[in-house]
Amino acid sequence: GTGAQAKLFHRLLQRQGYHVNGISKKSNWSTKLAILAFRKTNGMSRNSKFSKKIFRKLLQGRGAFKPEHKKERHVEVDLSRQVMSLIAGGKARHTFHVSTGTSSTPTIRGKFHFYLRQAGYNASRMYYSVYFQGGYATHGYDPVPTYPASHGCVRNPIPYSKFIYRWVQIGMPIYVYN
């Protein structure tokens, strides 16, 4: 949609902790990625289509990612839903659609701490990487399908990679679970 309704929809997505690139009067790529993250978080079909059901849930203040850990500023990756959320103050502040490791190259599970940041692209086409264990990182990549497709890393959409890179601090915990 466009106009005041689209603006309200973007505000509601942000209030529930879904990352949108500003409050716009038009639907755009950022809206679609936020809808996809919302749908994945809420067990809906994995696409980026707007629906009245989503709008209704948002108006009711429902549908946010519910963190499993609330005590500290951290990152959570839910492998079963293929979403990553940046948590602060016990709430999901920015939730993203991601793609993690395939069954033959799974993403490791557990609590880790970010230890290395790498700006720009590397030789593996990973963009703005933040490593949390060995060669495992969250990073921008293209494509980021709706299902597990990586070699073990947490792929995020390239347009959000710099934001995530800046938000994550060295030493910050990341929880990866099913």
N, C-alpha and C positions, 0 to 999 in steps of 0.2 A: 504494500500500500504506500500511499504518499500522504503528505500533510500532517495535520495534528494527530491523527490516529497512528501513523508511523512513528512520530516523535514519542508518543506515549508508549508504544510498544518497545522502543529502544530503551526508554527510561525504566520500564518494568523489567526487561531483561537484565539491565545493570543492577537493579535493586536485588534481584535474585542471584547475583554473582556471576552472570554470564558476560564475557568480554565482548563489547561492541566498540567499534572505532568511532566514538563520539555519538552525540544525539543528533540524528539526521531526520529530515522530513521525507526521506526516500529510503526504500529498501535497497540494500546493496550487498556486496560480497560479504561484508562484516555481519550483516543481519543473518545471511544464510548460514555462516559458520556458527553463530550464536544459537540459531534454531537447531542446527545439527547437534551441538553440545547439549542443549536442553532435551532434545528427543532422546539422545543416548543416555543421559542421566536418568531420565524418567521411564526407560524401558519401552519407548515408542519406536515405530519404524525408523530406520536410520536413513533419513533424507533431510533436505533443507527446506521442505515445504511448510509455509505458514498454515496454521489451522486455527479455527475458532476455539478449539479445545485448549490449545497452548495459550491463546490470549486470555481465555477465561481463568485458567490456572494462575497465570501471572497476575491478573486483576485481584485474585483471591490471596495473593502473597504466597503461592505454593510453587513447588517445582525446583527449589534450590538444591544444589549438591549438599549433602549432609556429611560433614567431615567425621572421620572415625577418631581423629586425634585433635584435641582442642586447646592444648596448653600453650603452644608456642607458634610463632610464625614459621610456616613450613609449606611443603608441597605434598600433595597426595595424588597417586596415580591408581585408578581403579581399572585393573586389567579386564575384568568381565564386561564393563561398560565402555571401555576404551575412551576414558576421559581423564583429564588432569586438572586439578584445582589448586590455586594458590590461596592458602589459608592464612588469615590474620585475625586476631581478636576472636578466635573460635568460630569464625564464619568463612564461607567460601567467598572470596573477593573477585576472583577471575577464574572461570571454568572454561576449558577448551576441549574441543574434539581433538583426539590424538590417535595414533596407530602405534602399537607396540609389537613385540617380537612374535614371530610365527611359532608354531608348535615345534619346528625343527631348530629354531634359534630363539628360544623364549627370553623374555625380559625377566631378570632376576627379581625375586620378591624379598621384602624385608625393609628394615630401617637403615638408611645410609645417610651420608652427609656429602654435600657438594664440596668438591676439592679443587676443581680446575675450570677456568673459563677460557673459551677460545672464540675470539671475534671473527666475523667474516666466514667465508667458505673454507673448508679444508679439502684435501685431495679426494675425500669420499663424498663430496657434495653436501656435507653436513653444514648447516648455516647457524651461526651464533650458538655454539654448543656449550653446555654446562655439564661437566662430568660428575657422576656420583659414586661410581665403583668401577675400577679398571677402565675398560673402554666403553662402559655404559654411560649414556648421556641423554639429556633432553635437548633436542635441536630442531631447527627448521629443516624441512625436506619437501620435495615435490616428487611424487604425490603423497598425500596423507589420506589413504582410503579409510572407509568406515570399519574396517576389520584389521586384525593383526597382520602386518606385512613387513615389519622391519627385521633387521638382523639382531635385534635385542634392545635397541635404543627406543626411546620415547619420541616419536616424530610429532612435531607440531607444525601448524601451517606457517609457511615462510613469512607472511605479513605480520605475524605476532612474535616472531623469534626474538627480535631486539627487545621488545617489551618484557618478555619472559626472562631474557638474559639479564636485563637491568634489575628486575624484581628479585631474582634469586641471588643470594649472597653466599660467599664461600663459608663453609661450616654449617649452613642451614640444613636441617633434616629434610629428607624426602622419604615418604612411606609408599611402598609399592605393594599392592595386595590384590587379591581376587574378590 
